Amino acid sequence: MTTETKDTKKKAAPKAKKVTTSGTPGVYAHVLREPRITEKATASAEKNGYVFNVDPRTTKSEVIKAVREVYGVEPMRITMTTIVPKTKTNRGRVGVRSGGKKATVWLKKGDTIEIV
């Protein structure tokens, strides 16, 4: 009577490598549409707050990744605000001024974003 030992342990399948998008240029560049240039935005820039128009479907995490990728700085805090569409009348005709979304990015002291 011979006893055969069977290797009952199953070999683990090789794990798939994680692909990160941080090395791919321009992945989040479309998130920040343009800087929002207003009196209020200029006043907040003096306190390290920068305001951008963003896509209405954009989330805070996407804005964080976009600021890291495009400007190379680490945001300290981000606030998002929805801009409501407004009706306007011109020469008796009613039109709609489109809404959107804006993101205010707050940076640490010493960090700056160059807006041209």
ChimeraX commands (.cxc) that place a marker at each C-alpha (Angstrom):
marker #1 position 0.00,0.00,0.00 radius 0.5
marker #1 position 1.61,3.17,-1.15 radius 0.5
marker #1 position 0.46,6.54,-0.05 radius 0.5
marker #1 position 0.68,9.24,-2.57 radius 0.5
marker #1 position 0.70,12.80,-1.42 radius 0.5
marker #1 position -1.21,15.08,-3.63 radius 0.5
marker #1 position -0.43,18.71,-3.77 radius 0.5
marker #1 position -3.87,20.05,-2.96 radius 0.5
marker #1 position -2.78,23.65,-2.83 radius 0.5
marker #1 position -3.84,25.60,-5.84 radius 0.5
marker #1 position -1.39,27.95,-7.36 radius 0.5
marker #1 position -2.47,31.55,-7.05 radius 0.5
marker #1 position -3.11,33.30,-10.32 radius 0.5
marker #1 position -0.71,36.17,-10.99 radius 0.5
marker #1 position -2.21,39.46,-9.89 radius 0.5
marker #1 position -3.00,42.02,-12.55 radius 0.5
marker #1 position -0.85,45.12,-12.48 radius 0.5
marker #1 position -2.57,48.29,-11.40 radius 0.5
marker #1 position -2.64,50.93,-14.09 radius 0.5
marker #1 position -2.50,54.50,-12.88 radius 0.5
marker #1 position -3.38,57.46,-15.03 radius 0.5
marker #1 position -0.98,59.80,-13.28 radius 0.5
marker #1 position 1.72,59.09,-15.85 radius 0.5
marker #1 position -0.56,59.72,-18.82 radius 0.5
marker #1 position -0.45,63.39,-19.80 radius 0.5
marker #1 position -3.69,65.26,-20.30 radius 0.5
marker #1 position -6.10,62.77,-18.76 radius 0.5
marker #1 position -7.69,65.33,-16.44 radius 0.5
marker #1 position -6.82,68.45,-18.44 radius 0.5
marker #1 position -10.40,68.72,-19.78 radius 0.5
marker #1 position -11.86,69.00,-16.26 radius 0.5
marker #1 position -10.68,72.58,-15.68 radius 0.5
marker #1 position -12.32,74.50,-18.52 radius 0.5
marker #1 position -10.90,77.97,-17.80 radius 0.5
marker #1 position -10.09,80.22,-14.87 radius 0.5
marker #1 position -13.02,82.37,-13.74 radius 0.5
marker #1 position -11.87,86.00,-13.83 radius 0.5
marker #1 position -14.15,88.16,-11.66 radius 0.5
marker #1 position -13.64,90.68,-8.86 radius 0.5
marker #1 position -14.57,88.08,-6.28 radius 0.5
marker #1 position -12.22,85.49,-7.80 radius 0.5
marker #1 position -9.37,88.01,-7.85 radius 0.5
marker #1 position -9.97,88.83,-4.18 radius 0.5
marker #1 position -9.91,85.13,-3.27 radius 0.5
marker #1 position -6.66,84.68,-5.24 radius 0.5
marker #1 position -4.98,87.01,-2.75 radius 0.5
marker #1 position -5.97,84.50,-0.04 radius 0.5
marker #1 position -4.67,81.49,-2.07 radius 0.5
marker #1 position -8.08,80.62,-3.53 radius 0.5
marker #1 position -8.33,80.10,-7.30 radius 0.5
marker #1 position -11.67,79.79,-9.13 radius 0.5
marker #1 position -12.20,77.66,-12.25 radius 0.5
marker #1 position -15.18,76.92,-14.47 radius 0.5
marker #1 position -15.53,73.14,-14.60 radius 0.5
marker #1 position -17.71,70.59,-16.34 radius 0.5
marker #1 position -21.11,70.27,-14.58 radius 0.5
marker #1 position -20.59,66.50,-14.09 radius 0.5
marker #1 position -17.17,66.94,-12.47 radius 0.5
marker #1 position -16.54,65.70,-8.93 radius 0.5
marker #1 position -14.19,67.07,-6.28 radius 0.5
marker #1 position -11.80,64.15,-6.66 radius 0.5
marker #1 position -11.49,64.81,-10.41 radius 0.5
marker #1 position -10.72,68.49,-9.72 radius 0.5
marker #1 position -8.02,67.48,-7.20 radius 0.5
marker #1 position -6.39,65.18,-9.77 radius 0.5
marker #1 position -6.64,67.84,-12.49 radius 0.5
marker #1 position -4.98,70.52,-10.34 radius 0.5
marker #1 position -2.19,68.11,-9.44 radius 0.5
marker #1 position -1.65,67.18,-13.09 radius 0.5
marker #1 position -1.97,70.58,-14.76 radius 0.5
marker #1 position -0.41,72.91,-12.17 radius 0.5
marker #1 position 1.71,70.53,-10.08 radius 0.5
marker #1 position 0.44,71.77,-6.69 radius 0.5
marker #1 position -1.43,69.98,-3.91 radius 0.5
marker #1 position -4.86,71.53,-3.16 radius 0.5
marker #1 position -5.67,71.96,0.51 radius 0.5
marker #1 position -9.45,72.30,0.09 radius 0.5
marker #1 position -11.95,72.48,-2.76 radius 0.5
marker #1 position -15.45,73.94,-2.79 radius 0.5
marker #1 position -17.86,73.30,-5.65 radius 0.5
marker #1 position -20.79,75.58,-6.55 radius 0.5
marker #1 position -23.53,75.03,-9.12 radius 0.5
marker #1 position -24.37,78.08,-11.21 radius 0.5
marker #1 position -28.10,78.22,-11.93 radius 0.5
marker #1 position -29.26,79.14,-15.49 radius 0.5
marker #1 position -30.91,82.58,-15.57 radius 0.5
marker #1 position -33.57,83.97,-17.90 radius 0.5
marker #1 position -32.77,87.28,-19.58 radius 0.5
marker #1 position -34.93,89.56,-21.71 radius 0.5
marker #1 position -33.54,91.48,-24.68 radius 0.5
marker #1 position -35.81,93.56,-26.96 radius 0.5
marker #1 position -38.89,91.67,-25.82 radius 0.5
marker #1 position -37.42,88.24,-26.41 radius 0.5
marker #1 position -36.73,85.87,-23.57 radius 0.5
marker #1 position -33.49,83.94,-23.57 radius 0.5
marker #1 position -31.57,81.79,-21.14 radius 0.5
marker #1 position -28.05,82.48,-19.93 radius 0.5
marker #1 position -26.52,79.07,-19.42 radius 0.5
marker #1 position -25.49,77.84,-16.00 radius 0.5
marker #1 position -22.63,75.55,-15.09 radius 0.5
marker #1 position -20.36,74.70,-12.21 radius 0.5
marker #1 position -17.38,76.39,-10.61 radius 0.5
marker #1 position -14.69,75.05,-8.33 radius 0.5
marker #1 position -12.68,77.10,-5.84 radius 0.5
marker #1 position -9.28,75.55,-5.16 radius 0.5
marker #1 position -7.56,76.57,-1.91 radius 0.5
marker #1 position -3.79,76.12,-1.69 radius 0.5
marker #1 position -1.26,76.18,1.14 radius 0.5
marker #1 position 0.64,79.39,1.84 radius 0.5
marker #1 position 3.53,79.71,-0.56 radius 0.5
marker #1 position 1.87,77.67,-3.35 radius 0.5
marker #1 position 0.66,79.68,-6.32 radius 0.5
marker #1 position -0.97,79.04,-9.67 radius 0.5
marker #1 position 0.11,81.21,-12.58 radius 0.5
marker #1 position -3.01,82.25,-14.50 radius 0.5
marker #1 position -2.19,83.98,-17.77 radius 0.5
marker link #1:1,2 radius 0.2
marker link #1:2,3 radius 0.2
marker link #1:3,4 radius 0.2
marker link #1:4,5 radius 0.2
marker link #1:5,6 radius 0.2
marker link #1:6,7 radius 0.2
marker link #1:7,8 radius 0.2
marker link #1:8,9 radius 0.2
marker link #1:9,10 radius 0.2
marker link #1:10,11 radius 0.2
marker link #1:11,12 radius 0.2
marker link #1:12,13 radius 0.2
marker link #1:13,14 radius 0.2
marker link #1:14,15 radius 0.2
marker link #1:15,16 radius 0.2
marker link #1:16,17 radius 0.2
marker link #1:17,18 radius 0.2
marker link #1:18,19 radius 0.2
marker link #1:19,20 radius 0.2
marker link #1:20,21 radius 0.2
marker link #1:21,22 radius 0.2
marker link #1:22,23 radius 0.2
marker link #1:23,24 radius 0.2
marker link #1:24,25 radius 0.2
marker link #1:25,26 radius 0.2
marker link #1:26,27 radius 0.2
marker link #1:27,28 radius 0.2
marker link #1:28,29 radius 0.2
marker link #1:29,30 radius 0.2
marker link #1:30,31 radius 0.2
marker link #1:31,32 radius 0.2
marker link #1:32,33 radius 0.2
marker link #1:33,34 radius 0.2
marker link #1:34,35 radius 0.2
marker link #1:35,36 radius 0.2
marker link #1:36,37 radius 0.2
marker link #1:37,38 radius 0.2
marker link #1:38,39 radius 0.2
marker link #1:39,40 radius 0.2
marker link #1:40,41 radius 0.2
marker link #1:41,42 radius 0.2
marker link #1:42,43 radius 0.2
marker link #1:43,44 radius 0.2
marker link #1:44,45 radius 0.2
marker link #1:45,46 radius 0.2
marker link #1:46,47 radius 0.2
marker link #1:47,48 radius 0.2
marker link #1:48,49 radius 0.2
marker link #1:49,50 radius 0.2
marker link #1:50,51 radius 0.2
marker link #1:51,52 radius 0.2
marker link #1:52,53 radius 0.2
marker link #1:53,54 radius 0.2
marker link #1:54,55 radius 0.2
marker link #1:55,56 radius 0.2
marker link #1:56,57 radius 0.2
marker link #1:57,58 radius 0.2
marker link #1:58,59 radius 0.2
marker link #1:59,60 radius 0.2
marker link #1:60,61 radius 0.2
marker link #1:61,62 radius 0.2
marker link #1:62,63 radius 0.2
marker link #1:63,64 radius 0.2
marker link #1:64,65 radius 0.2
marker link #1:65,66 radius 0.2
marker link #1:66,67 radius 0.2
marker link #1:67,68 radius 0.2
marker link #1:68,69 radius 0.2
marker link #1:69,70 radius 0.2
marker link #1:70,71 radius 0.2
marker link #1:71,72 radius 0.2
marker link #1:72,73 radius 0.2
marker link #1:73,74 radius 0.2
marker link #1:74,75 radius 0.2
marker link #1:75,76 radius 0.2
marker link #1:76,77 radius 0.2
marker link #1:77,78 radius 0.2
marker link #1:78,79 radius 0.2
marker link #1:79,80 radius 0.2
marker link #1:80,81 radius 0.2
marker link #1:81,82 radius 0.2
marker link #1:82,83 radius 0.2
marker link #1:83,84 radius 0.2
marker link #1:84,85 radius 0.2
marker link #1:85,86 radius 0.2
marker link #1:86,87 radius 0.2
marker link #1:87,88 radius 0.2
marker link #1:88,89 radius 0.2
marker link #1:89,90 radius 0.2
marker link #1:90,91 radius 0.2
marker link #1:91,92 radius 0.2
marker link #1:92,93 radius 0.2
marker link #1:93,94 radius 0.2
marker link #1:94,95 radius 0.2
marker link #1:95,96 radius 0.2
marker link #1:96,97 radius 0.2
marker link #1:97,98 radius 0.2
marker link #1:98,99 radius 0.2
marker link #1:99,100 radius 0.2
marker link #1:100,101 radius 0.2
marker link #1:101,102 radius 0.2
marker link #1:102,103 radius 0.2
marker link #1:103,104 radius 0.2
marker link #1:104,105 radius 0.2
marker link #1:105,106 radius 0.2
marker link #1:106,107 radius 0.2
marker link #1:107,108 radius 0.2
marker link #1:108,109 radius 0.2
marker link #1:109,110 radius 0.2
marker link #1:110,111 radius 0.2
marker link #1:111,112 radius 0.2
marker link #1:112,113 radius 0.2
marker link #1:113,114 radius 0.2
marker link #1:114,115 radius 0.2
marker link #1:115,116 radius 0.2
view
